[in-house]
Amino acid sequence: MAQINDAIRICPRCGSVNLRQNPPIWEQKQNEVVVCKCMTCSYQGRDFPLIKKAQVKQFRDKLKNK
């Protein structure tokens, strides 16, 4: 798993990192379910992977090849 300061959530549908998270990070409680929404394609769910920032391009390339 990526370190917190080197990690970013990414949309599993379009590869965007332009996301909104509910509840916001500063309001999260331990073991609370986090729901994300992609502001690019409007995909919403709990399954947004946390990856290293350096792997964003690689992740997007894999999405294109699907």
Accessible surface in RSA format (square Angstrom, percent):
REM  Atomic radii and reference values for relative SASA: ProtOr
REM  Chains: A
REM  Algorithm: Lee & Richards
REM  Probe-radius: 1.40
REM  Slices: 20
REM RES _ NUM      All-atoms   Total-Side   Main-Chain    Non-polar    All polar
REM                ABS   REL    ABS   REL    ABS   REL    ABS   REL    ABS   REL
RES MET A   1   203.07 105.2 116.56  77.1  86.51 206.0 125.02 106.3  78.05 103.4
RES ALA A   2    12.31  11.3   2.24   3.5  10.07  22.9   2.57   3.6   9.75  25.8
RES GLN A   3   131.95  73.8 124.13  90.7   7.82  18.6  46.51  99.0  85.44  64.8
RES ILE A   4   152.26  86.6 139.05 103.6  13.21  31.8 139.57 100.5  12.70  34.5
RES ASN A   5   122.73  84.6  96.93  93.7  25.80  62.1  45.77 110.1  76.97  74.4
RES ASP A   6    55.92  39.2  54.90  54.6   1.02   2.4  16.21  38.2  39.70  39.6
RES ALA A   7    14.94  13.7   1.18   1.8  13.76  31.3   1.18   1.7  13.76  36.5
RES ILE A   8    48.29  27.5  44.55  33.2   3.74   9.0  48.29  34.8   0.00   0.0
RES ARG A   9    80.64  33.9  76.44  39.0   4.21  10.0  14.13  19.3  66.51  40.3
RES ILE A  10     0.00   0.0   0.00   0.0   0.00   0.0   0.00   0.0   0.00   0.0
RES CYS A  11     0.00   0.0   0.00   0.0   0.00   0.0   0.00   0.0   0.00   0.0
RES PRO A  12    36.30  26.5  25.54  23.3  10.76  39.1  25.90  21.4  10.40  64.6
RES ARG A  13   143.25  60.1 119.10  60.7  24.15  57.5  48.24  65.9  95.01  57.6
RES CYS A  14    51.44  38.9  22.60  25.2  28.84  67.8  28.08  71.1  23.36  25.2
RES GLY A  15     0.19   0.2   0.00   N/A   0.19   0.2   0.19   0.5   0.00   0.0
RES SER A  16    14.72  12.4  10.75  14.3   3.97   9.2  10.19  21.7   4.53   6.3
RES VAL A  17    57.64  37.9  40.35  36.5  17.29  41.7  40.35  35.1  17.29  46.9
RES ASN A  18    86.26  59.5  79.59  76.9   6.67  16.1  25.43  61.2  60.83  58.8
RES LEU A  19    38.51  21.4  11.75   8.4  26.76  67.3  11.85   8.3  26.66  71.7
RES ARG A  20   158.69  66.6 155.09  79.1   3.60   8.6  49.67  67.9 109.02  66.1
RES GLN A  21    42.84  24.0  27.00  19.7  15.84  37.7  12.40  26.4  30.44  23.1
RES ASN A  22   104.29  71.9 101.32  97.9   2.96   7.1  22.06  53.1  82.23  79.5
RES PRO A  23    21.99  16.0  21.99  20.0   0.00   0.0  21.99  18.2   0.00   0.0
RES PRO A  24    36.62  26.7  33.67  30.7   2.94  10.7  36.62  30.2   0.00   0.0
RES ILE A  25   129.25  73.6 119.41  89.0   9.84  23.7 119.41  86.0   9.84  26.7
RES TRP A  26   205.86  82.6 166.95  80.8  38.91  91.4 164.13  87.5  41.73  67.7
RES GLU A  27    99.65  57.2  84.17  63.7  15.48  36.9  31.13  60.2  68.52  55.9
RES GLN A  28    69.86  39.1  43.57  31.8  26.29  62.6   7.58  16.1  62.28  47.2
RES LYS A  29   155.24  75.7 142.94  87.7  12.30  29.3 100.76  90.7  54.48  58.0
RES GLN A  30   168.04  94.0 132.77  97.0  35.27  84.0  51.81 110.3 116.23  88.2
RES ASN A  31   144.66  99.8 100.45  97.1  44.21 106.4  39.38  94.8 105.28 101.8
RES GLU A  32    70.88  40.7  48.01  36.3  22.87  54.4  26.42  51.1  44.46  36.3
RES VAL A  33    84.98  55.9  70.37  63.7  14.61  35.2  76.17  66.2   8.81  23.9
RES VAL A  34    28.07  18.5  18.83  17.0   9.24  22.3  18.83  16.4   9.24  25.1
RES VAL A  35    50.12  33.0  48.45  43.9   1.67   4.0  48.45  42.1   1.67   4.5
RES CYS A  36     4.06   3.1   3.83   4.3   0.23   0.5   0.23   0.6   3.83   4.1
RES LYS A  37    84.52  41.2  84.04  51.6   0.48   1.1  30.20  27.2  54.32  57.9
RES CYS A  38     0.07   0.1   0.00   0.0   0.07   0.2   0.00   0.0   0.07   0.1
RES MET A  39    81.40  42.2  52.06  34.5  29.34  69.9  53.43  45.4  27.97  37.1
RES THR A  40    90.74  64.5  57.01  57.8  33.73  80.4  54.31  72.9  36.44  55.1
RES CYS A  41    40.05  30.3  17.80  19.8  22.26  52.3  26.94  68.3  13.11  14.1
RES SER A  42    73.41  62.0  59.82  79.8  13.58  31.3  27.28  58.1  46.13  64.6
RES TYR A  43    49.98  23.3  47.11  26.8   2.87   7.5  28.91  21.7  21.07  26.0
RES GLN A  44   110.46  61.8  88.08  64.4  22.38  53.3  19.14  40.7  91.32  69.3
RES GLY A  45    17.70  21.8   0.00   N/A  17.70  21.8  17.70  48.6   0.00   0.0
RES ARG A  46   169.99  71.4 140.86  71.8  29.13  69.3  35.41  48.4 134.58  81.6
RES ASP A  47    85.44  59.8  67.17  66.9  18.26  43.2  50.38 118.6  35.06  35.0
RES PHE A  48     5.71   2.9   1.38   0.9   4.33  11.3   1.52   0.9   4.19  12.0
RES PRO A  49    45.32  33.0  33.66  30.7  11.66  42.4  45.32  37.4   0.00   0.0
RES LEU A  50    53.46  29.8  34.50  24.7  18.96  47.7  34.50  24.2  18.96  51.0
RES ILE A  51    24.11  13.7  21.05  15.7   3.06   7.4  24.11  17.4   0.00   0.0
RES LYS A  52    93.12  45.4  92.78  56.9   0.34   0.8  35.42  31.9  57.70  61.5
RES LYS A  53   112.88  55.1 101.20  62.1  11.68  27.8  54.27  48.8  58.61  62.4
RES ALA A  54    96.47  88.7  58.00  89.5  38.47  87.5  70.79  99.7  25.68  68.0
RES GLN A  55    77.44  43.3  77.14  56.4   0.30   0.7  16.06  34.2  61.38  46.6
RES VAL A  56    21.49  14.1  21.33  19.3   0.15   0.4  21.33  18.5   0.15   0.4
RES LYS A  57   148.51  72.5 144.85  88.9   3.66   8.7 114.66 103.2  33.85  36.1
RES GLN A  58   106.86  59.8 102.61  75.0   4.25  10.1  33.68  71.7  73.18  55.5
RES PHE A  59    44.09  22.1  40.88  25.3   3.21   8.4  43.23  26.2   0.86   2.5
RES ARG A  60    89.75  37.7  88.79  45.3   0.96   2.3  28.67  39.2  61.07  37.0
RES ASP A  61    54.41  38.1  54.13  53.9   0.28   0.7  21.74  51.2  32.67  32.6
RES LYS A  62   137.31  67.0 132.45  81.3   4.86  11.6  78.32  70.5  58.99  62.8
RES LEU A  63    34.49  19.2  21.15  15.1  13.34  33.5  21.39  15.0  13.11  35.3
RES LYS A  64   167.76  81.8 133.95  82.2  33.81  80.5  90.04  81.0  77.72  82.8
RES ASN A  65   128.44  88.6  94.13  91.0  34.30  82.6  30.36  73.1  98.08  94.8
RES LYS A  66   200.07  97.6 133.72  82.0  66.35 158.0 116.77 105.1  83.30  88.7
END  Absolute sums over single chains surface
CHAIN  1 A     5271.0       4286.1        984.9       2682.4       2588.6
END  Absolute sums over all chains
TOTAL          5271.0       4286.1        984.9       2682.4       2588.6
